[in-house]
């Protein structure tokens, strides 16, 4: 073979590739040129430690059931889209290796997801299958860390997509990106895929900068001299198994609109309104107006981060301690002020906050977390089928208490997740009822 014949042969081989094969080759070339993540992010480090502390139980595992109804869905096409999504996003091809120098991420050129095909006659069976997959321990060193079930439903116009994936490589925003990909119209261009390694490097550089140090100092001041942890039914000891239960609740659209209206009257967001409701409920539950909660931020402030799959979620403290006269307006104004001040430092990894251990377990500072999830408010379709998602109860508790609020067109649904080693169901139910009552009260008073 002469030197001049090599380019011609290569050109012929390239010309013979199918469009899909060319796309794979382009992805492979881009991947080889990308920087590789060298160390865990602070958030990943916490998740790694929690995974081993809890014996690999699915405390930090995404478990979503997606029901597709109203049109026949091509499951083979869905499988192709999922596999292509994994090829484009390096986080989903990442495993984690223990070395003498610590844990390091390993990005593989190829690491297909675990794809299963089956049928599910009803939601009960679909949910049970998703939970079973979530409780099957992940091998973080071997992977893959994404498991997907594509299931036919009881009729031709119903199907199920079950997504089980470790938080080390995925978060709620990543799930929305996956749904975007599955709903992308045929023939349209694939969206940009920004590698997680870029986010990890930029986060590390920022954290070491003057701005990063100033943000960490802000958060340290916010949590100085924290209030006592919330009361429990049983004493806190060391790390728990994190067995959990959930108490679900709902509120009608009129109450949700009342909370939003009350917030708007104080130039605040709906988040601040619901945070004020949570504050009132936890104050009554704990007996102190000084309430320290955790809250989630998307961590998508940097350019390109909105197109990145991985664990970018950030858990930060929110300190609520001056309710004024205790009325809705005063609470909302205080929640608005705290939230706005915190947003200026929201890119600071919560794990880097210098604070004394407040509670035992996987997070030394926070015993209760407030989640306001409005990512899925819009209507979605996949291949013409309507999308309905369910975040499944896996029987575990990430924190001692987690209060989640999900606004929708018909009102608000939510749940209170609790550690069953610390709380009885009756206690958790009582706290959920306090939250519902506080929301109804705030909505009524705002309408006056």
Secondary structure, DSSP 8 states (H G I E B T S, - for coil): --HHHHHHHHHHHHHTS-HHHHHHHHHHHHHHHS----S--HHHHHHHHHHHHTTT-GGGEEEEEEEEESS---HHHHHHHHHHHHHH-GGGGEEEEEETTEEEEEE-S----EEEEEE-SSHHHHHHHHHHHHHS---TTT---EEEEEEE-SSTTEEEEEEEEEGGG--HHHHHHHHHHHH--TT--------HHHHHHHHHHHHTSHHHHHHHHHHHHHTTT-------SS---S----BEEEEEEEEEHHHHHHHHHHHHHTT--HHHHHHHHHHHHHHHHHT-S-EEEEEEE----STTGGG--S---EEEEEEE---TTSSHHHHHHHHHHHHHHHHTTTTS-GGG------SSSS-SS-SEEEEE--TT-S--EETTEEEEEEE---SB-SSSEEEEEEEETTEEEEEEEEETTT--HHHHHHHHHHHHHHHHHHHHHHH-
